[in-house]
Amino acid sequence: MDDMDHRILSALHACGADPRVASAARGLSVAGEHGALWLAAGLAGAAVDGARRGAWLRGTALVAGAHLGSMSVKRLVRRARPAHVRPRVRTAGRHSFPSSHATSAAAAAVAFGALGAPALAPLAAAMCLSRLVVGVHYPSDVAAGAALGALTARAGARWMRGGVPDSACAGRRG
């Protein structure tokens, strides 16, 4: 797996040779630091969707919880960041597994997607890929982070909706 991780990372990192790609990836990295983009999106949803303000706030709490969970796993696993590529951004920490950017992005895509914001999913995917383009994570770090985020949001889905079953919430989009 390490060889595959290295090869995939090297290939995607090479995409950053294009200054436009590198700039976009760096921008996503900055916006996603500590889940800031996703927390702001959740708070914006709460501000504009008064009827479901509580659900948006609980979804935002799920995103924050997923992010904190990924940081805890990092402290336990302590995998070093990739050393075979030159990073294009500075990182808040030196541990790589799992990607906290991917964790919060996937949690937001699942939680806020359930509230009628599916447009966040492509942005979340771009956030995940950006971690490889900037060279600070292995693909397995990103995959593990995305899985952790998605599972956290899915596990808290009923709580997020205030105990409303899936079928009852699906019909309400605004």
C-alpha positions as a Markdown table, in Angstrom:
| # | Residue | x | y | z |
|---|---|---|---|---|
| 1 | Met | 0.0 | 0.0 | 0.0 |
| 2 | Asp | 2.8 | 2.4 | 0.8 |
| 3 | Asp | 4.1 | 2.1 | -2.8 |
| 4 | Met | 0.7 | 2.8 | -4.2 |
| 5 | Asp | 0.2 | 5.7 | -1.8 |
| 6 | His | 3.5 | 7.2 | -2.9 |
| 7 | Arg | 2.8 | 6.8 | -6.7 |
| 8 | Ile | -0.7 | 8.3 | -6.5 |
| 9 | Leu | 0.5 | 11.2 | -4.4 |
| 10 | Ser | 3.3 | 11.8 | -6.8 |
| 11 | Ala | 1.0 | 11.9 | -9.8 |
| 12 | Leu | -1.5 | 14.2 | -8.2 |
| 13 | His | 1.1 | 16.4 | -6.7 |
| 14 | Ala | 2.5 | 16.8 | -10.2 |
| 15 | Cys | -0.8 | 18.5 | -11.2 |
| 16 | Gly | 0.2 | 21.3 | -9.0 |
| 17 | Ala | 2.9 | 22.2 | -11.5 |
| 18 | Asp | 0.2 | 24.2 | -13.2 |
| 19 | Pro | 0.1 | 27.5 | -11.2 |
| 20 | Arg | -3.7 | 27.7 | -11.4 |
| 21 | Val | -4.1 | 24.3 | -9.9 |
| 22 | Ala | -1.6 | 25.0 | -7.2 |
| 23 | Ser | -3.2 | 28.3 | -6.3 |
| 24 | Ala | -6.7 | 26.7 | -6.1 |
| 25 | Ala | -5.4 | 23.8 | -4.0 |
| 26 | Arg | -3.6 | 26.2 | -1.7 |
| 27 | Gly | -6.8 | 28.3 | -1.4 |
| 28 | Leu | -8.8 | 25.2 | -0.4 |
| 29 | Ser | -6.2 | 24.3 | 2.1 |
| 30 | Val | -6.3 | 27.7 | 3.8 |
| 31 | Ala | -10.2 | 27.7 | 3.7 |
| 32 | Gly | -10.4 | 24.2 | 5.2 |
| 33 | Glu | -8.0 | 24.8 | 8.0 |
| 34 | His | -9.6 | 23.5 | 11.2 |
| 35 | Gly | -12.8 | 23.0 | 9.3 |
| 36 | Ala | -13.4 | 26.7 | 9.0 |
| 37 | Leu | -15.0 | 26.6 | 5.5 |
| 38 | Trp | -17.5 | 24.0 | 6.6 |
| 39 | Leu | -18.2 | 25.5 | 10.0 |
| 40 | Ala | -19.0 | 28.8 | 8.2 |
| 41 | Ala | -21.2 | 27.0 | 5.7 |
| 42 | Gly | -23.2 | 25.4 | 8.6 |
| 43 | Leu | -23.6 | 28.7 | 10.4 |
| 44 | Ala | -24.6 | 30.4 | 7.2 |
| 45 | Gly | -27.2 | 27.7 | 6.6 |
| 46 | Ala | -28.5 | 28.3 | 10.2 |
| 47 | Ala | -28.7 | 32.0 | 9.5 |
| 48 | Val | -30.7 | 31.8 | 6.3 |
| 49 | Asp | -32.9 | 28.7 | 7.0 |
| 50 | Gly | -34.7 | 29.7 | 10.2 |
| 51 | Ala | -37.2 | 26.8 | 9.9 |
| 52 | Arg | -34.3 | 24.3 | 10.3 |
| 53 | Arg | -31.8 | 26.4 | 12.3 |
| 54 | Gly | -31.5 | 23.7 | 14.9 |
| 55 | Ala | -30.7 | 21.1 | 12.3 |
| 56 | Trp | -28.1 | 23.3 | 10.7 |
| 57 | Leu | -26.5 | 24.0 | 14.1 |
| 58 | Arg | -26.5 | 20.3 | 15.1 |
| 59 | Gly | -25.0 | 19.5 | 11.6 |
| 60 | Thr | -22.3 | 22.1 | 12.3 |
| 61 | Ala | -21.6 | 20.4 | 15.6 |
| 62 | Leu | -21.2 | 17.1 | 13.8 |
| 63 | Val | -18.7 | 18.6 | 11.5 |
| 64 | Ala | -16.8 | 20.0 | 14.4 |
| 65 | Gly | -17.0 | 16.7 | 16.3 |
| 66 | Ala | -15.7 | 14.8 | 13.3 |
| 67 | His | -12.8 | 17.2 | 12.9 |
| 68 | Leu | -11.9 | 16.9 | 16.6 |
| 69 | Gly | -12.1 | 13.1 | 16.2 |
| 70 | Ser | -9.7 | 13.1 | 13.3 |
| 71 | Met | -7.2 | 15.2 | 15.4 |
| 72 | Ser | -7.4 | 12.7 | 18.2 |
| 73 | Val | -6.7 | 9.8 | 15.8 |
| 74 | Lys | -3.7 | 11.7 | 14.4 |
| 75 | Arg | -2.3 | 11.9 | 17.9 |
| 76 | Leu | -2.7 | 8.2 | 18.3 |
| 77 | Val | -1.4 | 7.0 | 14.9 |
| 78 | Arg | 1.4 | 9.7 | 14.5 |
| 79 | Arg | 2.0 | 8.9 | 10.8 |
| 80 | Ala | 4.6 | 11.3 | 9.4 |
| 81 | Arg | 3.6 | 13.5 | 6.5 |
| 82 | Pro | 4.9 | 12.6 | 3.0 |
| 83 | Ala | 8.6 | 13.3 | 2.6 |
| 84 | His | 9.1 | 12.4 | -1.0 |
| 85 | Val | 7.3 | 15.5 | -2.4 |
| 86 | Arg | 7.7 | 19.1 | -1.6 |
| 87 | Pro | 4.7 | 20.5 | 0.2 |
| 88 | Arg | 3.0 | 23.6 | -1.3 |
| 89 | Val | 1.5 | 24.7 | 2.0 |
| 90 | Arg | 2.4 | 24.9 | 5.6 |
| 91 | Thr | 0.5 | 22.5 | 8.0 |
| 92 | Ala | -0.8 | 23.1 | 11.5 |
| 93 | Gly | 0.7 | 19.8 | 12.6 |
| 94 | Arg | 3.2 | 17.2 | 11.5 |
| 95 | His | 1.0 | 14.1 | 11.5 |
| 96 | Ser | -0.7 | 12.9 | 8.4 |
| 97 | Phe | -3.3 | 10.2 | 9.2 |
| 98 | Pro | -6.2 | 10.8 | 8.8 |
| 99 | Ser | -6.6 | 14.0 | 6.9 |
| 100 | Ser | -8.6 | 16.4 | 9.1 |
| 101 | His | -9.5 | 18.5 | 6.0 |
| 102 | Ala | -11.0 | 15.4 | 4.4 |
| 103 | Thr | -12.8 | 14.5 | 7.6 |
| 104 | Ser | -14.5 | 17.9 | 8.0 |
| 105 | Ala | -15.2 | 18.1 | 4.2 |
| 106 | Ala | -16.9 | 14.7 | 4.1 |
| 107 | Ala | -18.9 | 15.3 | 7.3 |
| 108 | Ala | -20.2 | 18.6 | 5.9 |
| 109 | Ala | -21.1 | 17.0 | 2.5 |
| 110 | Val | -23.1 | 14.3 | 4.3 |
| 111 | Ala | -24.7 | 16.5 | 7.0 |
| 112 | Phe | -25.5 | 19.5 | 4.9 |
| 113 | Gly | -26.4 | 17.5 | 1.9 |
| 114 | Ala | -29.1 | 15.9 | 4.0 |
| 115 | Leu | -30.4 | 19.5 | 4.6 |
| 116 | Gly | -30.6 | 20.2 | 0.9 |
| 117 | Ala | -27.2 | 21.5 | 0.1 |
| 118 | Pro | -25.8 | 18.9 | -2.3 |
| 119 | Ala | -23.6 | 21.5 | -4.1 |
| 120 | Leu | -21.2 | 21.1 | -1.2 |
| 121 | Ala | -20.3 | 17.6 | -2.2 |
| 122 | Pro | -18.1 | 18.6 | -5.3 |
| 123 | Leu | -16.4 | 21.2 | -3.1 |
| 124 | Ala | -15.7 | 18.6 | -0.5 |
| 125 | Ala | -14.3 | 16.3 | -3.1 |
| 126 | Ala | -12.1 | 19.2 | -4.4 |
| 127 | Met | -10.9 | 19.8 | -0.8 |
| 128 | Cys | -9.9 | 16.1 | -0.5 |
| 129 | Leu | -8.0 | 16.2 | -3.7 |
| 130 | Ser | -6.3 | 19.4 | -2.8 |
| 131 | Arg | -4.5 | 17.7 | 0.1 |
| 132 | Leu | -2.7 | 15.5 | -2.4 |
| 133 | Val | -2.0 | 18.3 | -4.9 |
| 134 | Val | -0.3 | 20.4 | -2.1 |
| 135 | Gly | 1.6 | 17.2 | -1.0 |
| 136 | Val | 0.7 | 17.0 | 2.6 |
| 137 | His | -1.2 | 13.8 | 2.8 |
| 138 | Tyr | -1.1 | 10.3 | 1.3 |
| 139 | Pro | -4.2 | 9.1 | -0.5 |
| 140 | Ser | -4.9 | 6.6 | 2.3 |
| 141 | Asp | -4.9 | 9.6 | 4.8 |
| 142 | Val | -7.5 | 11.3 | 2.7 |
| 143 | Ala | -9.6 | 8.2 | 2.2 |
| 144 | Ala | -9.6 | 7.5 | 5.9 |
| 145 | Gly | -10.4 | 11.1 | 6.8 |
| 146 | Ala | -13.3 | 11.1 | 4.3 |
| 147 | Ala | -14.6 | 7.8 | 5.7 |
| 148 | Leu | -14.4 | 9.1 | 9.3 |
| 149 | Gly | -16.2 | 12.3 | 8.4 |
| 150 | Ala | -19.0 | 10.6 | 6.4 |
| 151 | Leu | -19.5 | 8.0 | 9.1 |
| 152 | Thr | -19.6 | 10.6 | 11.8 |
| 153 | Ala | -22.2 | 12.7 | 10.0 |
| 154 | Arg | -24.3 | 9.6 | 9.1 |
| 155 | Ala | -24.2 | 8.3 | 12.7 |
| 156 | Gly | -25.5 | 11.6 | 13.9 |
| 157 | Ala | -28.1 | 12.2 | 11.2 |
| 158 | Arg | -31.1 | 11.4 | 13.3 |
| 159 | Trp | -29.8 | 13.7 | 16.2 |
| 160 | Met | -29.1 | 16.4 | 13.6 |
| 161 | Arg | -32.7 | 16.4 | 12.5 |
| 162 | Gly | -33.9 | 16.5 | 16.1 |
| 163 | Gly | -35.0 | 12.9 | 16.1 |
| 164 | Val | -37.1 | 13.1 | 12.9 |
| 165 | Pro | -36.9 | 9.8 | 10.9 |
| 166 | Asp | -35.2 | 9.9 | 7.5 |
| 167 | Ser | -38.5 | 9.7 | 5.5 |
| 168 | Ala | -40.1 | 12.5 | 7.3 |
| 169 | Cys | -37.2 | 14.9 | 6.8 |
| 170 | Ala | -36.6 | 14.0 | 3.1 |
| 171 | Gly | -39.7 | 15.8 | 1.9 |
| 172 | Arg | -38.9 | 19.1 | 3.6 |
| 173 | Arg | -36.3 | 21.1 | 1.8 |
| 174 | Gly | -37.0 | 24.6 | 2.7 |
